[in-house]
């Protein structure tokens, strides 16, 4: 992914944004906890303000993921067309909470960005 600082808010999380046509691929690294979740939400909101047809959130480099992060994804899901939000995860750290809460029935989870875009 190519980092892009285009109108993204400052954050303690490591974030990259790569546009592939009308799809935004947001890469996130670090911990998404109660302290960083508002920053994660700001970044997601900034990307959604650009009106992507699809938002792919790559969580493969996230080392901790709490319910506040799930709420950010659920909110993004409500703002996009059905199945337009896709999560990339190859770890139980991030895919586990999505499955446990049932969010994976609304938000598709993929092992790679390529599959999420396919």
C-alpha positions in Angstrom: 0.0 0.0 0.0 1.1 3.5 -0.7 0.8 5.9 2.3 -1.2 8.9 1.7 -1.8 11.8 4.1 -4.5 13.3 2.0 -6.8 14.9 4.6 -6.4 12.2 7.1 -6.5 13.3 10.7 -3.5 12.9 13.0 -3.5 9.7 14.8 -1.3 7.5 17.1 -2.2 4.6 14.9 -0.1 3.9 11.8 -2.5 4.4 8.9 -2.1 4.2 5.2 -4.7 5.0 2.5 -4.5 3.6 -1.0 -7.2 4.5 -3.6 -7.8 1.8 -6.2 -10.3 3.3 -8.5 -13.4 4.0 -6.4 -12.2 1.7 -3.6 -10.4 3.0 -0.6 -8.0 0.6 1.1 -7.3 1.7 4.6 -4.4 0.0 6.3 -4.2 0.2 10.1 -1.4 -0.9 12.4 -1.1 -0.9 16.2 -3.7 -1.2 18.9 -7.3 -0.2 18.5 -8.4 0.3 22.1 -10.6 2.7 24.1 -8.0 5.4 23.7 -7.2 5.0 20.0 -10.7 4.1 18.8 -11.8 7.7 18.5 -8.8 8.4 16.3 -9.6 5.3 14.2 -13.2 6.6 13.9 -11.8 10.0 12.7 -9.7 8.3 10.0 -12.6 6.2 8.8 -14.9 9.2 8.8 -12.4 11.2 6.7 -12.2 8.3 4.2 -16.0 8.0 4.0 -16.3 11.7 3.4 -14.6 11.0 0.0 -17.5 8.7 -0.9 -15.8 5.5 -1.8 -17.9 2.8 -3.5 -16.0 0.2 -1.4 -14.0 0.6 1.8 -11.5 -2.1 2.6 -10.1 -1.9 6.1 -6.9 -3.9 6.4 -6.5 -5.0 10.0 -3.7 -7.5 9.5 -1.2 -5.3 11.4 -3.5 -4.6 14.4 -2.2 -6.2 17.6 -5.2 -5.4 19.8 -8.9 -4.9 18.8 -11.6 -4.1 21.3 -15.3 -3.5 21.1 -14.8 0.3 20.5 -13.1 -0.7 17.2 -16.1 -2.9 16.4 -18.4 0.0 16.9 -16.4 2.1 14.4 -16.7 -0.7 11.8 -20.5 -1.1 12.5 -21.0 2.6 12.1 -19.1 2.6 8.8 -21.2 -0.4 7.6 -24.4 1.5 8.3 -23.1 4.4 6.2 -22.1 2.4 3.1 -24.1 0.3 0.7 -24.6 -3.3 1.6 -21.4 -5.3 1.4 -19.4 -2.2 0.6 -17.3 -2.5 3.8 -14.8 -5.3 3.8 -12.3 -6.2 6.4 -8.9 -7.9 5.8 -7.8 -10.1 8.7 -5.6 -13.1 9.0 -5.5 -13.1 12.8 -7.9 -14.2 15.5 -7.1 -10.9 17.2 -9.3 -9.0 14.7 -11.4 -11.7 13.1 -12.4 -13.3 16.4 -14.3 -10.3 17.7 -16.1 -9.9 14.4 -17.2 -13.5 14.4 -18.1 -13.6 18.1 -20.4 -10.6 17.8 -21.8 -11.7 14.5 -20.6 -8.7 12.6 -19.0 -11.0 10.1 -22.5 -11.8 8.8 -22.8 -8.1 7.6 -19.1 -7.2 7.1 -17.2 -9.6 4.9 -13.8 -10.7 6.2 -11.1 -11.7 3.8 -7.5 -12.9 4.3 -6.0 -10.5 1.7 -6.6 -7.1 0.2 -6.8 -8.7 -3.3 -9.6 -11.0 -2.2 -11.4 -8.1 -0.5 -11.3 -6.1 -3.7 -12.3 -9.1 -5.9 
